[in-house]
Amino acid sequence: MPVSSSVSPDGKEVTVHVSGRFDFAAQNEFRDAYHGVKAEDGVRFVVDLSRASYMDSSALGMLLMMREYLGGDSADITLSHCSEEITNILNVANFQSLFKIA
Amino acid sequence: MSTPTLTVLVADDDTTNRLLLEAILEQEGYGVIHAEDGREAVEAFAQYHPDLVLMDVRMPEMDGYEATRQIKALSGDTFVPVIFLTANSDLESMVRSIDSGGDDFLPKPYNRIQLQTRINALMRIRELYNTVHSQRDELRQHQKRLERERQLAKRLFNNIVHTDVLDRPNIRYRLSPMSLFSGDILLAAAKPSGGLHLLLGDFTGHGLAAATGALPVSSIFYGMTAKGYAIAEIVAEINARLLTILPVDMFLAACVVDLDASSQTLSVWNGGMPPFLIYDAERRQVRQRVASTHLPLGIVADEKFESRVEMATLRSGDRLFFCSDGVLETPGPQGERFGNARFDALFAEELPAEDLFDELLHRLQTFQADTRQLDDVTLVEVVYDQQLLELGDATLAAEGGRGGRADIPPTSWALDFVLEADMLRHVDPLPPLIQTLVDLQGFRGRRQQLYTIFSELYSNALEHGLLGLDSSLKDQPNGFARYYQQRDQRLSALAEGEIRIHLRHRPEAGGGCLQIRVEDTGSGFDTERVLPSLSDNLGKAGRGIQLLRSLCEQVHFTDNGNGVEVHYRWG
C-alpha cells in the first residue's frame, strides 16, 4: 500500500508514510491516513517521504489540504527524509515557510 | 424468448431444403423471405432488410460466399448475422465461409434445436452489438458537442487572456499544448509609463478548473497594469483573489516581471516557478538568476504574503528566459527527467543568445527521444530592447479608456491632495489618483497621457525634492540600479516632508484644461541654474522635462524648483 500511517507509543506523534509516486493517484489514501487520526493538542505530524520516488504539484496541494485540516498555521507538520529531488520541489514552492522540512 | 417480428432470409436453390427450413422458422414465429440463388439473395436483402440470413454455399448465378460478401457490404454499420448451411464440415469451406463474412454454420441435415440455439446466440450478439453501437453514436455526439463547446470556450478564453503585446517581435514563446486549456498562463501588458509587465503562471492541474482560475488573474493583471500599479501590488491583489476562489489544494505558481524602459531596470517576483534568467548577449553568460523566493499565489493570507521583488539592471540585447516546470520535468525514455543540471549546462555553453531558445527546444525533443510532442512545456524569451518597450499599445489605450466614462462633459472642479511622509513610504498614490480623475472627468481615454504627466511630476517632487537624489548618477555605469537602490533606501527612511498636488479643471470649447501644480517641502533646486541645462539635456535625466513640454502647454517652475505648474489641454 503506497500510503500508511503509524502512531508513536506515547501517542504524541503520527507518521504518514508515502511510498512510490506521490501524485494525484494517492489523493484518497493520503487523506484517509490523517483523517482517521484525532488531532489532539500537541500531536505532531510527520510525513515520511523516504520511500517516495517522485512528487508533483498535486502532491503539494494535498500537503496544503492536510495542513488546513490539522489547523492551518497551528498545525505541526514535518516533512521528513526528502530526497534531493523532492527537497528541490519543496524549496521552489517555498514550502519551508509552511512545513518543517527535515 | 423468441421475438416474432424477426425476419429471416433463406437462400437455397434446393426447394426441399428451403421448405423444410421455412417450416421450422415459421413455427418458431419468424417471418421468412426466400431466395433461390445468390443474386436473388442480395436483391432480397437490399429490399427487405432481414435480421438474419441462412445461406447455402453452392447456388447458381452467384455462390453463397460472394452473396455473403455483398450482403455484408450492404449491411454497413448494422450487424446482420449470416449462417452458412453446409452439407459437410470440411475445413476449407469453413474457412472460406468465415473469410467471406459468415458468422456461423448449420450442418445438414437440419435440426430444430440446433437452428434455434444458433439463432438465439447470434441474436444476443446482435443485441450487444446494437447497444454498443448506439452508445458509440451517442458518445460521438456528446464528444462532438463538447468539442464545439471547448473550441468556442477556447476562443473566448484566448481573446480574454491574450493581448497583442505577445506578438511583438522581441517576444517569443511556446505554450504548453498539453490540454486545450493548459494549466500554464502567459500574460503580457504594456505599462502606461513605458515598459512591460509579464506574468508566466502554472496552476496546479490543468483543464477547465485552471482556465477558470486564469480569468480573474488576467483581469487583475491587465486592469492594474493599465492603471499604473507596480507588480508588488498586482501580485498581492492576485494572491488575495485566488485565496478566496481557489480550493485549498489549488494554487498558482507564478513569475511576474516588470521591465521598465525609463529606468532600464527589471523587477521580478518569483513564487514557485523555475529560475528566471537574464542572459548577457555580449558575454554569452547568465548574468542573473532569480530563483523562487516566495510561496505560490493563493496559499497564504495578506498578512503573511510577501510581495518583495528582486531588481536587476538591463543592457540592450539582454535576453530574459522564463519557463514552466514542465521543461525541467520533461521525461526521458527511462523515466528520468531533463532536470536542472541539463538546463543549467545549456546556458553555460557560451552559445549565441539568439540560438538558446531553439537549442533548448531541440534538446528537450532529443532528450525525450521519441516523436511525441513536447507535452507540458512553456518557454518564453524576451529580448530587452528599449525602443520596443517604449512603444505605445493599442490594448493599453483600450484598457485605459474603459476605466472612465467617455461621455462626461467637461466640467469645473478643483481637488487638492496633501501626501505626507508616512503615506509616501507605504503607498504609490498615482494609480488611485489617476483613477479618481478618470472617474470624475473621463478625459476620453487619455489615461496614458495623464499617467505620464503625473508620473514625471510626482517622481520629480519625490526623488529630487524630498529624497535629494542626484540624476547624474544615472549616467554612470550601473547607475540606474544604484539610483533606484538609493531611492528605496531613502524612501523607507523618510520621516518628514509633504507633496501637495493642486488640481483645477475648467471646460473649454470641445474639451477642457487641467492645471496641475505639484509642490514639495524639500530643499529644491535653483531653477535659474538648472533649467537651461535640463531643457537642453536630451539624456536620461532631463527627458522627463522634455516629455512634459511635449504633452503640456505650459511648464513653470516656481519657488526654487519646489513647485511645478503645468497646463494640460484635452479635447
HADDOCK unambig.tbl for C-alpha pairs under 7 A between the chains (distance, minus, plus):
assign (segid A and resid 57 and name CA) (segid B and resid 204 and name CA) 5.77 0.50 0.50
assign (segid A and resid 58 and name CA) (segid B and resid 204 and name CA) 6.08 0.50 0.50
assign (segid A and resid 58 and name CA) (segid B and resid 205 and name CA) 6.85 0.50 0.50
assign (segid A and resid 61 and name CA) (segid B and resid 249 and name CA) 3.75 0.50 0.50
assign (segid A and resid 61 and name CA) (segid B and resid 250 and name CA) 5.80 0.50 0.50
assign (segid A and resid 62 and name CA) (segid B and resid 249 and name CA) 5.79 0.50 0.50
assign (segid A and resid 64 and name CA) (segid B and resid 248 and name CA) 6.47 0.50 0.50
assign (segid A and resid 64 and name CA) (segid B and resid 249 and name CA) 5.71 0.50 0.50
assign (segid A and resid 65 and name CA) (segid B and resid 248 and name CA) 5.83 0.50 0.50
assign (segid A and resid 65 and name CA) (segid B and resid 249 and name CA) 5.57 0.50 0.50
assign (segid A and resid 92 and name CA) (segid B and resid 272 and name CA) 4.98 0.50 0.50
assign (segid A and resid 92 and name CA) (segid B and resid 273 and name CA) 6.60 0.50 0.50
assign (segid A and resid 92 and name CA) (segid B and resid 274 and name CA) 6.95 0.50 0.50
assign (segid A and resid 92 and name CA) (segid B and resid 292 and name CA) 5.47 0.50 0.50
assign (segid A and resid 93 and name CA) (segid B and resid 271 and name CA) 6.54 0.50 0.50
assign (segid A and resid 93 and name CA) (segid B and resid 272 and name CA) 4.05 0.50 0.50
assign (segid A and resid 93 and name CA) (segid B and resid 295 and name CA) 5.43 0.50 0.50
assign (segid A and resid 93 and name CA) (segid B and resid 296 and name CA) 6.22 0.50 0.50
assign (segid A and resid 94 and name CA) (segid B and resid 272 and name CA) 6.85 0.50 0.50
assign (segid A and resid 94 and name CA) (segid B and resid 293 and name CA) 6.49 0.50 0.50
assign (segid A and resid 94 and name CA) (segid B and resid 294 and name CA) 5.77 0.50 0.50
assign (segid A and resid 94 and name CA) (segid B and resid 295 and name CA) 5.06 0.50 0.50
assign (segid A and resid 95 and name CA) (segid B and resid 295 and name CA) 6.80 0.50 0.50
